[in-house]
């Protein structure tokens, strides 16, 4: 369990969690709870596989990003513009995504639960490092999205702390009325945060179908959107914290796939990542400090 292969497996399984958790940071820093991340991953996984089947993996990745962003835009319109309860809107997005994807799968592939096999992106190997035997599983034949997932961490930290966009986004999530008084377009920032979160969730869904499985399979997200939300909370709404939390959940998943014992039923072992999610949410949320205005509807010119 301490082998490089185990660590490499944990990293691969953590990638969709990390990407989605980073996206969730953008949404929640703008003051919007995005429970619909699971649904956006679902539409991303199917859209990515469907387009990749016809046009190749690069087009599939782009289609997944656009599909996730489109569903996020629906969530933003409902929760920001019409001030629908954000939890209700997110749950509706998850249900809508499941229905749309199932209908699309039947219409396109004549099968409700799977797609044909698709090609993945070209694999990368880090020069020099891949020659070391103990590092080879970590740096040889790696998906580009693995590197992108970890590159998003410093990029997001820089955007949030060093750019005008990031500072405005955070101000909207903390005190939208004060931000509006200073000339910040609160609605626009909220829309941007939610759409970015959906685009990244769609990308992580494409990672599952194109890079990890090589095809779309119904239910392949397995609640990873909700685990990503837990990782974001455990990381205290910070990119680096979300990364470590994502790796923790990835390791739990990798362990659940490798632990085989006669004493404990396999189904109980597979529950490890989800039990860990519940425990972390139950214990850590007391210490976590969310953005002050997250989840609160806002109407221009009124205090929340």
N, C-alpha and C positions, 0 to 999 in steps of 0.2 A: 504493500500500500504506500510505501515511501519511495517507490521507484520513479524514475523520470517519466515512464509511460503513464503512471497514475497521475502525475502532475500535469503532463500534457493533456490527458483526458479531462482533467478538472478545468484547465484553461479553455479548452474547446467548448465545454458545456457552459462555462461562465460567460462566454462571449455574448450570446443573445441577452443574458441578464444585464450585463454591463452596458451594452448599447441602449437597451430600453430604459434602464435606470437613469442613465445620463439624459435621455430624452425627457423622462419624468421630472428631472430637476428643472428644466426649462419651463415646463408647464406650471409646476408648483411654485417656482420662484416668481412667476407672474400672477400667482394667486388663484390658479385653477387646478382643481383635483381632476386627474385624468384616470378614472377607473377603467376607461375604455381601451387601455393599452393592450389588453389581451385580444380584443377584437381587431385592433389595428395590426397586431402581429399575425392574426389569422388571415386577414385580407392580403397582407404583405407576403405571407408564405405561399398562398395560392397564386396571386398575381405574378409573383416572381417566377414560380415554376411554370405557369402557363405561358408567359411571354418568353421565358428562356427556352421553352420547348420549340417555339416557332422562330425566334429571332436571336437566340443565344443568351448566355449568362449576363453579359453587361446590360443588355436591354431589359433583362429580367430584374436586375437590381434596381434599375431606374424605375421600372413599372411598380415595383414593390414600394419604393419611396413615395411615389406619387399616390398610390392607393392608400397608404397609411396616412399621408398628408390630407387626402380628400376626406377620409372618415374623421380625422381630427378636426377638419374645418367644420364638418357637420356638428361635432361636439362643441366647438367654439361658438358657432351660431346659436345653438340651443342654450348653452350655459352662460355665455357672455352677453349676447345681444338680447335674447329673450328671457334671460335670467332664470332658466329652468334649473332646478336643483342639480348640482353637478354630479352627485352620486347616481341619481336616477338617469340622467343623460348618459353617463358612462356605461351603466348596465344596459341601457337600450342600444348603445353602440355595439356592445358585445353580442347581443342577441341578433341585431341586424347583420353584423358581419358573418355570423354563423349561417344565417339563412341565405345571404347573398352568395357566399362561397359555395355552399352546397348546391344551390340552383345553377351557378356558373359551371361547377364541375360536371354536373349532369349534362348541361347544354353543350359544353365544349368537348369533354372527353367521354361522354356517355357512361361515366362512372361517378358515383357520389363521393367516394372516400379516397380515391387515389388519382394521381396523374401519371403519365409515362415518365420514364427516366429522363433526366436533363443533365447536360454537361455543366461542370463547375468552372469557376474561374481558374486560370493558371496558378499553380502552386509556387510558393517562394521558398527559398532556402537562404539563410543568412550566411554569407561567405565567411569562411574561417571557422566560425562557431560550429557549423554543422559537421566539421571533421572530428570534433571531440565526441567520443562514444556516449558519454553520460549526458551530453547536451543535445545529441542528435534528435531524440523524440520531440524536443521543445522547439528546435529551430529549423528542422528539415521538413520539406513538403508541407508548409504552413499556408493556410488560407490567407489572402490579403486582408480579409475582414477581421482576422485575429489582431493583426497589427493596427488596423484602423480603430478597433475597439479601445486599445490602450493609448492610441494617439489622441482619442477624443478626451481623455482625462485632462492632460495639460491644456489642450485647446479650450475646453469648456471652462477650466479654472481661469484662464487668461481672459476669455470673453466675459465671464461674470465679474471679474475684479478689475480689469484693465481697460475695458472699452465702454464707450458711452451707451451702447446698446445694453450691455450687461448691467450697468448701474441703473439704467432706467427700468429694466425688467425687474430687478430686485426692489426698487423703490415702489413699483406698482404692487408687488406682492406684500410689501410691508405696510404701506399707507397710500392707497390709491388717490385719496382726496388731496393729500399734500403733493403727490406727484403731479396731479392735474393742475394744481395751483401754480406749479413751476413750469407749466407748459408741456408736460408729457402727455401724449395721446394714450390714455389708459387702455382703451379698447384695442388699439392697434398692437400694443405690447402684449396684451393677453392673447390676442389672435396669433401673434408670432410665436409666443411660448408654446401654445397648444399645438400649432401646426408643426413646429420643429419636433415636438415630442412624438407626434404621429408619424412623421417621416422617418425618425430613427427607429420607432417600433416596427414600421413596415420593413426597414432594412434588416432588422434582426430576424423578422419572419422569413425574409428571403435567405438569410444565412442558414436557417433551419432546413428549408426545402432545397436550396441549390447547393450549398456548401457542405452541409452536415449529412443530409439523408439522400440527396440526389434525386428527390422527387417529393411531390406534395402528398402528405398522408393526413387524413382528417384526424383532428385531435393532437397533432404533433406539437402544438405549443404547450400542452399539459400544464396550464396555469402559470407559465413563465412570466406573463405580464403582471400577475399579482405578486409573484416572487420578486420581480424587479421593483415594484412599489415598496415591498418590504426592505429590499436592499437599499433603496434611496433613503428610507426612514432611518435604517440602521446606520447609514453613512451620514446622517444628520444634514441631508440636503446639500452635501458637498461632493464633488466629483471623485476625489481621492477616497473618501469614505465609502462611496457607492461601489468603487472598484474593489476594495477589499471585501466588502460584503458580498459582491457578486462572486468573487473567488471562493468565499466561504460556502456559498450555496452551490457553486460548481463542484467543489470538492465533495460536498454531501451527496450530490447526484452521482458523481463518479464512484464514490464508495458504495452507494446503493446498487449500482450496476455490477459491482465486482464482488460484493460480499455474498457468498453462497454458503448456507449452513443448513444442516438438517434440523437443528433445534428451533430455528425461527423461520416461520413461513416467508416465502419470497415477497408476498404482498406487504408484509410488515416492514421489510427492509426497504422496499420502494417508497414507503411513507416517510423516510428520513428527511428529505428536503422540505416536505410540507409541514412536518412536525416542527422542524427547526424554524420555519417561517412563523408559525403560530407562537412559539416560545419567544422569539425575538420581538415580535410585535407586542406580546403581552408584557415583556419585561422592559424592553428598551424605550418604548414610546413614552414612558414616564419621564425619561431624561431628555428625549429629543425635543428640539425647539423648532417647530415649523414656522414658515413665514406668517407674520401676524394676521394677514388678511386672506390666507389661503382658504378656499371653500366658501367665501362670503360673496354674495352677488353685489355688483356695483352698478349704480346708475349715475350717469354724468351729473355732477353738481350736487350730489348727496353724499353724506358720510355713510360708511358701511356700518 
